[in-house]
Every structure is written in C-alpha cells, then in structure tokens.
Amino acid sequence: MKRSTDLDVEEELLKLKRRGVEIDKSELVDFLMAVWVKWQQGENIDLLIGEFTPRRNSRIRLTPG
C-alpha cells in the first residue's frame, strides 16, 4: 500500500474512533476484499457497501453477505 494511502486510511479511522466507531485497518481490508470477491461473482455490491455506513450509524456492520 502506498504510504500516502496508508496515512489517509489511518486518519479516517481515527476520525471514526473519535465518533465512537471502533474499526481497525485489518477489519476494513477484510471487508473490502470480501466485497470485491462478491462483486467478481456478480453480486450487487451496492447493497453490501450500504451496510458499511459509519456516517449513518455509530456502529459499523462488517459482514458482507
């Protein structure tokens, strides 16, 4: 991962933490990779991405599918 991307991700995760949303980088990567696999398999990832909405909730659901 590019250093600048890594720093941006850390910054965004810190913002979430300050809002009470606990998620670490490995959980985020796992979720994104699982969604990518489902997309490759032809599933509608808009629905899966919609479950991952920290802007709407103080908690995030990290279970694609």
CHARMM-style PDB file with segment names, atoms N, HN, CA, C and O in Angstrom:
ATOM      1  N   MET     1       0.851  -1.162   0.000  1.00  0.00      PROA
ATOM      2  CA  MET     1       0.000   0.000   0.000  1.00  0.00      PROA
ATOM      3  C   MET     1       0.904   1.236   0.000  1.00  0.00      PROA
ATOM      4  O   MET     1       1.923   1.281   0.690  1.00  0.00      PROA
ATOM      5  N   LYS     2       0.513   2.214  -0.776  1.00  0.00      PROA
ATOM      6  HN  LYS     2      -0.314   2.177  -1.336  1.00  0.00      PROA
ATOM      7  CA  LYS     2       1.276   3.463  -0.785  1.00  0.00      PROA
ATOM      8  C   LYS     2       1.233   4.109   0.591  1.00  0.00      PROA
ATOM      9  O   LYS     2       0.223   4.052   1.292  1.00  0.00      PROA
ATOM     10  N   ARG     3       2.325   4.711   0.953  1.00  0.00      PROA
ATOM     11  HN  ARG     3       3.146   4.758   0.383  1.00  0.00      PROA
ATOM     12  CA  ARG     3       2.427   5.371   2.260  1.00  0.00      PROA
ATOM     13  C   ARG     3       1.353   6.447   2.421  1.00  0.00      PROA
ATOM     14  O   ARG     3       0.748   6.566   3.486  1.00  0.00      PROA
ATOM     15  N   SER     4       1.117   7.225   1.375  1.00  0.00      PROA
ATOM     16  HN  SER     4       1.609   7.128   0.509  1.00  0.00      PROA
ATOM     17  CA  SER     4       0.111   8.291   1.474  1.00  0.00      PROA
ATOM     18  C   SER     4      -1.291   7.706   1.676  1.00  0.00      PROA
ATOM     19  O   SER     4      -2.093   8.263   2.425  1.00  0.00      PROA
ATOM     20  N   THR     5      -1.580   6.607   1.023  1.00  0.00      PROA
ATOM     21  HN  THR     5      -0.928   6.154   0.414  1.00  0.00      PROA
ATOM     22  CA  THR     5      -2.883   5.947   1.208  1.00  0.00      PROA
ATOM     23  C   THR     5      -3.006   5.426   2.631  1.00  0.00      PROA
ATOM     24  O   THR     5      -4.043   5.588   3.275  1.00  0.00      PROA
ATOM     25  N   ASP     6      -1.940   4.799   3.115  1.00  0.00      PROA
ATOM     26  HN  ASP     6      -1.098   4.667   2.591  1.00  0.00      PROA
ATOM     27  CA  ASP     6      -1.943   4.266   4.469  1.00  0.00      PROA
ATOM     28  C   ASP     6      -2.194   5.373   5.491  1.00  0.00      PROA
ATOM     29  O   ASP     6      -2.981   5.196   6.421  1.00  0.00      PROA
ATOM     30  N   LEU     7      -1.535   6.495   5.321  1.00  0.00      PROA
ATOM     31  HN  LEU     7      -0.896   6.639   4.565  1.00  0.00      PROA
ATOM     32  CA  LEU     7      -1.737   7.621   6.235  1.00  0.00      PROA
ATOM     33  C   LEU     7      -3.154   8.170   6.148  1.00  0.00      PROA
ATOM     34  O   LEU     7      -3.749   8.517   7.168  1.00  0.00      PROA
ATOM     35  N   ASP     8      -3.700   8.251   4.935  1.00  0.00      PROA
ATOM     36  HN  ASP     8      -3.217   7.969   4.106  1.00  0.00      PROA
ATOM     37  CA  ASP     8      -5.083   8.723   4.770  1.00  0.00      PROA
ATOM     38  C   ASP     8      -6.073   7.781   5.452  1.00  0.00      PROA
ATOM     39  O   ASP     8      -7.023   8.223   6.097  1.00  0.00      PROA
ATOM     40  N   VAL     9      -5.839   6.482   5.301  1.00  0.00      PROA
ATOM     41  HN  VAL     9      -5.067   6.122   4.776  1.00  0.00      PROA
ATOM     42  CA  VAL     9      -6.719   5.492   5.944  1.00  0.00      PROA
ATOM     43  C   VAL     9      -6.635   5.628   7.456  1.00  0.00      PROA
ATOM     44  O   VAL     9      -7.661   5.642   8.137  1.00  0.00      PROA
ATOM     45  N   GLU    10      -5.433   5.729   7.980  1.00  0.00      PROA
ATOM     46  HN  GLU    10      -4.600   5.718   7.427  1.00  0.00      PROA
ATOM     47  CA  GLU    10      -5.265   5.891   9.431  1.00  0.00      PROA
ATOM     48  C   GLU    10      -5.980   7.144   9.930  1.00  0.00      PROA
ATOM     49  O   GLU    10      -6.596   7.131  10.995  1.00  0.00      PROA
ATOM     50  N   GLU    11      -5.896   8.214   9.166  1.00  0.00      PROA
ATOM     51  HN  GLU    11      -5.395   8.225   8.300  1.00  0.00      PROA
ATOM     52  CA  GLU    11      -6.565   9.466   9.550  1.00  0.00      PROA
ATOM     53  C   GLU    11      -8.079   9.284   9.592  1.00  0.00      PROA
ATOM     54  O   GLU    11      -8.735   9.735  10.531  1.00  0.00      PROA
ATOM     55  N   GLU    12      -8.632   8.627   8.581  1.00  0.00      PROA
ATOM     56  HN  GLU    12      -8.099   8.261   7.818  1.00  0.00      PROA
ATOM     57  CA  GLU    12     -10.080   8.411   8.546  1.00  0.00      PROA
ATOM     58  C   GLU    12     -10.531   7.477   9.662  1.00  0.00      PROA
ATOM     59  O   GLU    12     -11.585   7.692  10.260  1.00  0.00      PROA
ATOM     60  N   LEU    13      -9.740   6.440   9.949  1.00  0.00      PROA
ATOM     61  HN  LEU    13      -8.884   6.266   9.464  1.00  0.00      PROA
ATOM     62  CA  LEU    13     -10.081   5.533  11.045  1.00  0.00      PROA
ATOM     63  C   LEU    13     -10.040   6.258  12.382  1.00  0.00      PROA
ATOM     64  O   LEU    13     -10.856   5.984  13.263  1.00  0.00      PROA
ATOM     65  N   LEU    14      -9.104   7.173  12.538  1.00  0.00      PROA
ATOM     66  HN  LEU    14      -8.441   7.395  11.822  1.00  0.00      PROA
ATOM     67  CA  LEU    14      -9.023   7.969  13.759  1.00  0.00      PROA
ATOM     68  C   LEU    14     -10.253   8.867  13.900  1.00  0.00      PROA
ATOM     69  O   LEU    14     -10.782   9.025  15.001  1.00  0.00      PROA
ATOM     70  N   LYS    15     -10.705   9.451  12.798  1.00  0.00      PROA
ATOM     71  HN  LYS    15     -10.275   9.322  11.904  1.00  0.00      PROA
ATOM     72  CA  LYS    15     -11.925  10.277  12.829  1.00  0.00      PROA
ATOM     73  C   LYS    15     -13.117   9.445  13.283  1.00  0.00      PROA
ATOM     74  O   LYS    15     -13.930   9.895  14.090  1.00  0.00      PROA
ATOM     75  N   LEU    16     -13.213   8.222  12.753  1.00  0.00      PROA
ATOM     76  HN  LEU    16     -12.553   7.857  12.096  1.00  0.00      PROA
ATOM     77  CA  LEU    16     -14.306   7.338  13.150  1.00  0.00      PROA
ATOM     78  C   LEU    16     -14.215   6.999  14.634  1.00  0.00      PROA
ATOM     79  O   LEU    16     -15.223   7.003  15.341  1.00  0.00      PROA
ATOM     80  N   LYS    17     -13.016   6.710  15.097  1.00  0.00      PROA
ATOM     81  HN  LYS    17     -12.197   6.707  14.523  1.00  0.00      PROA
ATOM     82  CA  LYS    17     -12.814   6.367  16.502  1.00  0.00      PROA
ATOM     83  C   LYS    17     -13.268   7.506  17.404  1.00  0.00      PROA
ATOM     84  O   LYS    17     -13.867   7.275  18.454  1.00  0.00      PROA
ATOM     85  N   ARG    18     -12.982   8.727  16.993  1.00  0.00      PROA
ATOM     86  HN  ARG    18     -12.495   8.915  16.140  1.00  0.00      PROA
ATOM     87  CA  ARG    18     -13.402   9.889  17.786  1.00  0.00      PROA
ATOM     88  C   ARG    18     -14.918  10.014  17.842  1.00  0.00      PROA
ATOM     89  O   ARG    18     -15.464  10.614  18.768  1.00  0.00      PROA
ATOM     90  N   ARG    19     -15.597   9.444  16.844  1.00  0.00      PROA
ATOM     91  HN  ARG    19     -15.154   8.956  16.092  1.00  0.00      PROA
ATOM     92  CA  ARG    19     -17.068   9.458  16.821  1.00  0.00      PROA
ATOM     93  C   ARG    19     -17.652   8.204  17.455  1.00  0.00      PROA
ATOM     94  O   ARG    19     -18.865   7.992  17.421  1.00  0.00      PROA
ATOM     95  N   GLY    20     -16.795   7.376  18.030  1.00  0.00      PROA
ATOM     96  HN  GLY    20     -15.810   7.548  18.058  1.00  0.00      PROA
ATOM     97  CA  GLY    20     -17.282   6.187  18.721  1.00  0.00      PROA
ATOM     98  C   GLY    20     -17.379   4.944  17.862  1.00  0.00      PROA
ATOM     99  O   GLY    20     -17.953   3.943  18.290  1.00  0.00      PROA
ATOM    100  N   VAL    21     -16.832   4.987  16.662  1.00  0.00      PROA
ATOM    101  HN  VAL    21     -16.365   5.800  16.314  1.00  0.00      PROA
ATOM    102  CA  VAL    21     -16.872   3.833  15.764  1.00  0.00      PROA
ATOM    103  C   VAL    21     -15.529   3.129  15.837  1.00  0.00      PROA
ATOM    104  O   VAL    21     -14.508   3.677  15.423  1.00  0.00      PROA
ATOM    105  N   GLU    22     -15.533   1.912  16.365  1.00  0.00      PROA
ATOM    106  HN  GLU    22     -16.363   1.467  16.702  1.00  0.00      PROA
ATOM    107  CA  GLU    22     -14.292   1.154  16.523  1.00  0.00      PROA
ATOM    108  C   GLU    22     -14.121   0.193  15.353  1.00  0.00      PROA
ATOM    109  O   GLU    22     -14.893  -0.756  15.211  1.00  0.00      PROA
ATOM    110  N   ILE    23     -13.137   0.428  14.532  1.00  0.00      PROA
ATOM    111  HN  ILE    23     -12.510   1.199  14.648  1.00  0.00      PROA
ATOM    112  CA  ILE    23     -12.793  -0.466  13.435  1.00  0.00      PROA
ATOM    113  C   ILE    23     -11.294  -0.322  13.189  1.00  0.00      PROA
ATOM    114  O   ILE    23     -10.755   0.785  13.196  1.00  0.00      PROA
ATOM    115  N   ASP    24     -10.637  -1.448  12.972  1.00  0.00      PROA
ATOM    116  HN  ASP    24     -11.075  -2.347  12.966  1.00  0.00      PROA
ATOM    117  CA  ASP    24      -9.213  -1.335  12.675  1.00  0.00      PROA
ATOM    118  C   ASP    24      -8.973  -1.616  11.195  1.00  0.00      PROA
ATOM    119  O   ASP    24      -9.866  -2.052  10.469  1.00  0.00      PROA
ATOM    120  N   LYS    25      -7.764  -1.359  10.783  1.00  0.00      PROA
ATOM    121  HN  LYS    25      -7.039  -1.005  11.373  1.00  0.00      PROA
ATOM    122  CA  LYS    25      -7.425  -1.457   9.369  1.00  0.00      PROA
ATOM    123  C   LYS    25      -7.627  -2.876   8.830  1.00  0.00      PROA
ATOM    124  O   LYS    25      -8.084  -3.053   7.701  1.00  0.00      PROA
ATOM    125  N   SER    26      -7.292  -3.868   9.622  1.00  0.00      PROA
ATOM    126  HN  SER    26      -6.921  -3.724  10.539  1.00  0.00      PROA
ATOM    127  CA  SER    26      -7.444  -5.246   9.142  1.00  0.00      PROA
ATOM    128  C   SER    26      -8.908  -5.600   8.912  1.00  0.00      PROA
ATOM    129  O   SER    26      -9.222  -6.314   7.960  1.00  0.00      PROA
ATOM    130  N   GLU    27      -9.805  -5.118   9.757  1.00  0.00      PROA
ATOM    131  HN  GLU    27      -9.550  -4.537  10.530  1.00  0.00      PROA
ATOM    132  CA  GLU    27     -11.237  -5.345   9.548  1.00  0.00      PROA
ATOM    133  C   GLU    27     -11.708  -4.662   8.270  1.00  0.00      PROA
ATOM    134  O   GLU    27     -12.488  -5.231   7.507  1.00  0.00      PROA
ATOM    135  N   LEU    28     -11.236  -3.452   8.042  1.00  0.00      PROA
ATOM    136  HN  LEU    28     -10.602  -2.990   8.662  1.00  0.00      PROA
ATOM    137  CA  LEU    28     -11.605  -2.714   6.843  1.00  0.00      PROA
ATOM    138  C   LEU    28     -11.113  -3.438   5.589  1.00  0.00      PROA
ATOM    139  O   LEU    28     -11.864  -3.604   4.629  1.00  0.00      PROA
ATOM    140  N   VAL    29      -9.862  -3.863   5.602  1.00  0.00      PROA
ATOM    141  HN  VAL    29      -9.252  -3.728   6.382  1.00  0.00      PROA
ATOM    142  CA  VAL    29      -9.296  -4.570   4.451  1.00  0.00      PROA
ATOM    143  C   VAL    29     -10.056  -5.874   4.207  1.00  0.00      PROA
ATOM    144  O   VAL    29     -10.375  -6.196   3.062  1.00  0.00      PROA
ATOM    145  N   ASP    30     -10.347  -6.620   5.262  1.00  0.00      PROA
ATOM    146  HN  ASP    30     -10.088  -6.358   6.191  1.00  0.00      PROA
ATOM    147  CA  ASP    30     -11.083  -7.872   5.122  1.00  0.00      PROA
ATOM    148  C   ASP    30     -12.452  -7.635   4.491  1.00  0.00      PROA
ATOM    149  O   ASP    30     -12.863  -8.361   3.586  1.00  0.00      PROA
ATOM    150  N   PHE    31     -13.156  -6.608   4.982  1.00  0.00      PROA
ATOM    151  HN  PHE    31     -12.822  -6.018   5.717  1.00  0.00      PROA
ATOM    152  CA  PHE    31     -14.479  -6.284   4.441  1.00  0.00      PROA
ATOM    153  C   PHE    31     -14.392  -5.917   2.961  1.00  0.00      PROA
ATOM    154  O   PHE    31     -15.170  -6.415   2.146  1.00  0.00      PROA
ATOM    155  N   LEU    32     -13.452  -5.053   2.620  1.00  0.00      PROA
ATOM    156  HN  LEU    32     -12.820  -4.649   3.282  1.00  0.00      PROA
ATOM    157  CA  LEU    32     -13.320  -4.608   1.229  1.00  0.00      PROA
ATOM    158  C   LEU    32     -12.953  -5.760   0.301  1.00  0.00      PROA
ATOM    159  O   LEU    32     -13.450  -5.835  -0.822  1.00  0.00      PROA
ATOM    160  N   MET    33     -12.092  -6.652   0.763  1.00  0.00      PROA
ATOM    161  HN  MET    33     -11.689  -6.591   1.676  1.00  0.00      PROA
ATOM    162  CA  MET    33     -11.717  -7.800  -0.061  1.00  0.00      PROA
ATOM    163  C   MET    33     -12.900  -8.756  -0.243  1.00  0.00      PROA
ATOM    164  O   MET    33     -13.100  -9.297  -1.330  1.00  0.00      PROA
ATOM    165  N   ALA    34     -13.674  -8.960   0.807  1.00  0.00      PROA
ATOM    166  HN  ALA    34     -13.511  -8.520   1.691  1.00  0.00      PROA
ATOM    167  CA  ALA    34     -14.848  -9.824   0.713  1.00  0.00      PROA
ATOM    168  C   ALA    34     -15.880  -9.236  -0.251  1.00  0.00      PROA
ATOM    169  O   ALA    34     -16.498  -9.970  -1.023  1.00  0.00      PROA
ATOM    170  N   VAL    35     -16.064  -7.928  -0.208  1.00  0.00      PROA
ATOM    171  HN  VAL    35     -15.563  -7.332   0.419  1.00  0.00      PROA
ATOM    172  CA  VAL    35     -16.991  -7.274  -1.131  1.00  0.00      PROA
ATOM    173  C   VAL    35     -16.482  -7.402  -2.566  1.00  0.00      PROA
ATOM    174  O   VAL    35     -17.269  -7.629  -3.485  1.00  0.00      PROA
ATOM    175  N   TRP    36     -15.181  -7.260  -2.760  1.00  0.00      PROA
ATOM    176  HN  TRP    36     -14.542  -7.076  -2.013  1.00  0.00      PROA
ATOM    177  CA  TRP    36     -14.605  -7.393  -4.099  1.00  0.00      PROA
ATOM    178  C   TRP    36     -14.859  -8.795  -4.651  1.00  0.00      PROA
ATOM    179  O   TRP    36     -15.198  -8.942  -5.826  1.00  0.00      PROA
ATOM    180  N   VAL    37     -14.700  -9.824  -3.822  1.00  0.00      PROA
ATOM    181  HN  VAL    37     -14.425  -9.705  -2.868  1.00  0.00      PROA
ATOM    182  CA  VAL    37     -14.958 -11.201  -4.265  1.00  0.00      PROA
ATOM    183  C   VAL    37     -16.421 -11.350  -4.672  1.00  0.00      PROA
ATOM    184  O   VAL    37     -16.727 -11.937  -5.710  1.00  0.00      PROA
ATOM    185  N   LYS    38     -17.312 -10.822  -3.859  1.00  0.00      PROA
ATOM    186  HN  LYS    38     -17.064 -10.345  -3.016  1.00  0.00      PROA
ATOM    187  CA  LYS    38     -18.750 -10.914  -4.184  1.00  0.00      PROA
ATOM    188  C   LYS    38     -19.045 -10.190  -5.494  1.00  0.00      PROA
ATOM    189  O   LYS    38     -19.847 -10.671  -6.295  1.00  0.00      PROA
ATOM    190  N   TRP    39     -18.411  -9.040  -5.725  1.00  0.00      PROA
ATOM    191  HN  TRP    39     -17.760  -8.649  -5.075  1.00  0.00      PROA
ATOM    192  CA  TRP    39     -18.585  -8.295  -6.974  1.00  0.00      PROA
ATOM    193  C   TRP    39     -18.092  -9.133  -8.155  1.00  0.00      PROA
ATOM    194  O   TRP    39     -18.740  -9.185  -9.200  1.00  0.00      PROA
ATOM    195  N   GLN    40     -16.940  -9.789  -7.982  1.00  0.00      PROA
ATOM    196  HN  GLN    40     -16.413  -9.747  -7.133  1.00  0.00      PROA
ATOM    197  CA  GLN    40     -16.401 -10.652  -9.025  1.00  0.00      PROA
ATOM    198  C   GLN    40     -17.361 -11.792  -9.344  1.00  0.00      PROA
ATOM    199  O   GLN    40     -17.404 -12.283 -10.472  1.00  0.00      PROA
ATOM    200  N   GLN    41     -18.123 -12.203  -8.346  1.00  0.00      PROA
ATOM    201  HN  GLN    41     -18.088 -11.803  -7.430  1.00  0.00      PROA
ATOM    202  CA  GLN    41     -19.084 -13.296  -8.510  1.00  0.00      PROA
ATOM    203  C   GLN    41     -20.429 -12.807  -9.034  1.00  0.00      PROA
ATOM    204  O   GLN    41     -21.362 -13.593  -9.191  1.00  0.00      PROA
ATOM    205  N   GLY    42     -20.526 -11.512  -9.305  1.00  0.00      PROA
ATOM    206  HN  GLY    42     -19.768 -10.873  -9.177  1.00  0.00      PROA
ATOM    207  CA  GLY    42     -21.724 -10.955  -9.918  1.00  0.00      PROA
ATOM    208  C   GLY    42     -22.773 -10.431  -8.965  1.00  0.00      PROA
ATOM    209  O   GLY    42     -23.879 -10.100  -9.392  1.00  0.00      PROA
ATOM    210  N   GLU    43     -22.458 -10.347  -7.689  1.00  0.00      PROA
ATOM    211  HN  GLU    43     -21.559 -10.616  -7.342  1.00  0.00      PROA
ATOM    212  CA  GLU    43     -23.434  -9.837  -6.730  1.00  0.00      PROA
ATOM    213  C   GLU    43     -23.480  -8.315  -6.764  1.00  0.00      PROA
ATOM    214  O   GLU    43     -22.524  -7.663  -7.184  1.00  0.00      PROA
ATOM    215  N   ASN    44     -24.593  -7.762  -6.321  1.00  0.00      PROA
ATOM    216  HN  ASN    44     -25.370  -8.291  -5.979  1.00  0.00      PROA
ATOM    217  CA  ASN    44     -24.778  -6.318  -6.258  1.00  0.00      PROA
ATOM    218  C   ASN    44     -24.069  -5.783  -5.020  1.00  0.00      PROA
ATOM    219  O   ASN    44     -24.574  -5.912  -3.905  1.00  0.00      PROA
ATOM    220  N   ILE    45     -22.911  -5.189  -5.215  1.00  0.00      PROA
ATOM    221  HN  ILE    45     -22.500  -5.084  -6.120  1.00  0.00      PROA
ATOM    222  CA  ILE    45     -22.141  -4.726  -4.060  1.00  0.00      PROA
ATOM    223  C   ILE    45     -22.671  -3.425  -3.482  1.00  0.00      PROA
ATOM    224  O   ILE    45     -22.286  -3.043  -2.377  1.00  0.00      PROA
ATOM    225  N   ASP    46     -23.547  -2.736  -4.206  1.00  0.00      PROA
ATOM    226  HN  ASP    46     -23.860  -3.047  -5.103  1.00  0.00      PROA
ATOM    227  CA  ASP    46     -24.126  -1.515  -3.647  1.00  0.00      PROA
ATOM    228  C   ASP    46     -24.838  -1.824  -2.337  1.00  0.00      PROA
ATOM    229  O   ASP    46     -24.778  -1.041  -1.389  1.00  0.00      PROA
ATOM    230  N   LEU    47     -25.508  -2.964  -2.290  1.00  0.00      PROA
ATOM    231  HN  LEU    47     -25.557  -3.600  -3.060  1.00  0.00      PROA
ATOM    232  CA  LEU    47     -26.201  -3.352  -1.069  1.00  0.00      PROA
ATOM    233  C   LEU    47     -25.208  -3.669   0.042  1.00  0.00      PROA
ATOM    234  O   LEU    47     -25.444  -3.337   1.204  1.00  0.00      PROA
ATOM    235  N   LEU    48     -24.106  -4.306  -0.312  1.00  0.00      PROA
ATOM    236  HN  LEU    48     -23.915  -4.575  -1.255  1.00  0.00      PROA
ATOM    237  CA  LEU    48     -23.096  -4.644   0.692  1.00  0.00      PROA
ATOM    238  C   LEU    48     -22.392  -3.399   1.208  1.00  0.00      PROA
ATOM    239  O   LEU    48     -22.184  -3.249   2.412  1.00  0.00      PROA
ATOM    240  N   ILE    49     -22.029  -2.508   0.297  1.00  0.00      PROA
ATOM    241  HN  ILE    49     -22.199  -2.630  -0.681  1.00  0.00      PROA
ATOM    242  CA  ILE    49     -21.371  -1.267   0.699  1.00  0.00      PROA
ATOM    243  C   ILE    49     -22.305  -0.440   1.573  1.00  0.00      PROA
ATOM    244  O   ILE    49     -21.858   0.227   2.506  1.00  0.00      PROA
ATOM    245  N   GLY    50     -23.606  -0.481   1.272  1.00  0.00      PROA
ATOM    246  HN  GLY    50     -23.970  -1.023   0.514  1.00  0.00      PROA
ATOM    247  CA  GLY    50     -24.586   0.251   2.060  1.00  0.00      PROA
ATOM    248  C   GLY    50     -24.634  -0.180   3.509  1.00  0.00      PROA
ATOM    249  O   GLY    50     -25.035   0.593   4.379  1.00  0.00      PROA
ATOM    250  N   GLU    51     -24.221  -1.436   3.779  1.00  0.00      PROA
ATOM    251  HN  GLU    51     -23.895  -2.065   3.072  1.00  0.00      PROA
ATOM    252  CA  GLU    51     -24.186  -1.913   5.161  1.00  0.00      PROA
ATOM    253  C   GLU    51     -23.022  -1.300   5.928  1.00  0.00      PROA
ATOM    254  O   GLU    51     -23.013  -1.298   7.159  1.00  0.00      PROA
ATOM    255  N   PHE    52     -22.067  -0.792   5.213  1.00  0.00      PROA
ATOM    256  HN  PHE    52     -22.074  -0.793   4.213  1.00  0.00      PROA
ATOM    257  CA  PHE    52     -20.846  -0.242   5.805  1.00  0.00      PROA
ATOM    258  C   PHE    52     -20.944   1.272   5.760  1.00  0.00      PROA
ATOM    259  O   PHE    52     -20.288   1.921   4.946  1.00  0.00      PROA
ATOM    260  N   THR    53     -21.764   1.830   6.636  1.00  0.00      PROA
ATOM    261  HN  THR    53     -22.297   1.302   7.298  1.00  0.00      PROA
ATOM    262  CA  THR    53     -22.036   3.256   6.556  1.00  0.00      PROA
ATOM    263  C   THR    53     -21.830   3.930   7.915  1.00  0.00      PROA
ATOM    264  O   THR    53     -22.797   4.181   8.634  1.00  0.00      PROA
ATOM    265  N   PRO    54     -20.603   4.215   8.261  1.00  0.00      PROA
ATOM    266  CA  PRO    54     -20.358   4.857   9.549  1.00  0.00      PROA
ATOM    267  C   PRO    54     -20.922   6.263   9.633  1.00  0.00      PROA
ATOM    268  O   PRO    54     -21.055   6.809  10.728  1.00  0.00      PROA
ATOM    269  N   ARG    55     -21.256   6.856   8.498  1.00  0.00      PROA
ATOM    270  HN  ARG    55     -21.148   6.412   7.608  1.00  0.00      PROA
ATOM    271  CA  ARG    55     -21.833   8.208   8.537  1.00  0.00      PROA
ATOM    272  C   ARG    55     -23.259   8.181   9.062  1.00  0.00      PROA
ATOM    273  O   ARG    55     -23.734   9.166   9.628  1.00  0.00      PROA
ATOM    274  N   ARG    56     -23.950   7.047   8.876  1.00  0.00      PROA
ATOM    275  HN  ARG    56     -23.565   6.247   8.416  1.00  0.00      PROA
ATOM    276  CA  ARG    56     -25.321   6.945   9.349  1.00  0.00      PROA
ATOM    277  C   ARG    56     -25.417   6.459  10.784  1.00  0.00      PROA
ATOM    278  O   ARG    56     -26.328   6.845  11.515  1.00  0.00      PROA
ATOM    279  N   ASN    57     -24.485   5.619  11.185  1.00  0.00      PROA
ATOM    280  HN  ASN    57     -23.744   5.305  10.591  1.00  0.00      PROA
ATOM    281  CA  ASN    57     -24.580   4.973  12.491  1.00  0.00      PROA
ATOM    282  C   ASN    57     -23.324   5.209  13.302  1.00  0.00      PROA
ATOM    283  O   ASN    57     -22.292   5.626  12.775  1.00  0.00      PROA
ATOM    284  N   SER    58     -23.427   4.939  14.584  1.00  0.00      PROA
ATOM    285  HN  SER    58     -24.265   4.601  15.012  1.00  0.00      PROA
ATOM    286  CA  SER    58     -22.217   4.976  15.401  1.00  0.00      PROA
ATOM    287  C   SER    58     -21.553   3.609  15.408  1.00  0.00      PROA
ATOM    288  O   SER    58     -20.448   3.461  15.928  1.00  0.00      PROA
ATOM    289  N   ARG    59     -22.210   2.615  14.840  1.00  0.00      PROA
ATOM    290  HN  ARG    59     -23.108   2.736  14.418  1.00  0.00      PROA
ATOM    291  CA  ARG    59     -21.634   1.284  14.752  1.00  0.00      PROA
ATOM    292  C   ARG    59     -21.612   0.867  13.280  1.00  0.00      PROA
ATOM    293  O   ARG    59     -22.464   1.273  12.489  1.00  0.00      PROA
ATOM    294  N   ILE    60     -20.635   0.062  12.941  1.00  0.00      PROA
ATOM    295  HN  ILE    60     -19.943  -0.268  13.584  1.00  0.00      PROA
ATOM    296  CA  ILE    60     -20.490  -0.410  11.573  1.00  0.00      PROA
ATOM    297  C   ILE    60     -20.727  -1.904  11.552  1.00  0.00      PROA
ATOM    298  O   ILE    60     -20.267  -2.631  12.433  1.00  0.00      PROA
ATOM    299  N   ARG    61     -21.432  -2.350  10.560  1.00  0.00      PROA
ATOM    300  HN  ARG    61     -21.805  -1.760   9.844  1.00  0.00      PROA
ATOM    301  CA  ARG    61     -21.604  -3.783  10.367  1.00  0.00      PROA
ATOM    302  C   ARG    61     -20.598  -4.234   9.325  1.00  0.00      PROA
ATOM    303  O   ARG    61     -20.586  -3.717   8.208  1.00  0.00      PROA
ATOM    304  N   LEU    62     -19.770  -5.176   9.672  1.00  0.00      PROA
ATOM    305  HN  LEU    62     -19.780  -5.596  10.580  1.00  0.00      PROA
ATOM    306  CA  LEU    62     -18.712  -5.618   8.780  1.00  0.00      PROA
ATOM    307  C   LEU    62     -18.939  -7.048   8.313  1.00  0.00      PROA
ATOM    308  O   LEU    62     -18.032  -7.877   8.382  1.00  0.00      PROA
ATOM    309  N   THR    63     -20.126  -7.337   7.848  1.00  0.00      PROA
ATOM    310  HN  THR    63     -20.863  -6.664   7.792  1.00  0.00      PROA
ATOM    311  CA  THR    63     -20.387  -8.696   7.396  1.00  0.00      PROA
ATOM    312  C   THR    63     -20.975  -8.653   5.995  1.00  0.00      PROA
ATOM    313  O   THR    63     -22.193  -8.570   5.840  1.00  0.00      PROA
ATOM    314  N   PRO    64     -20.120  -8.708   4.960  1.00  0.00      PROA
ATOM    315  CA  PRO    64     -20.656  -8.699   3.601  1.00  0.00      PROA
ATOM    316  C   PRO    64     -21.390  -9.987   3.313  1.00  0.00      PROA
ATOM    317  O   PRO    64     -20.832 -11.079   3.418  1.00  0.00      PROA
ATOM    318  N   GLY    65     -22.670  -9.842   2.941  1.00  0.00      PROA
ATOM    319  HN  GLY    65     -23.124  -8.955   2.855  1.00  0.00      PROA
ATOM    320  CA  GLY    65     -23.461 -11.003   2.574  1.00  0.00      PROA
ATOM    321  C   GLY    65     -23.963 -11.663   3.770  1.00  0.00      PROA
ATOM    322  OT1 GLY    65     -24.659 -12.673   3.672  1.00  0.00      PROA
TER     323      GLY     65
END
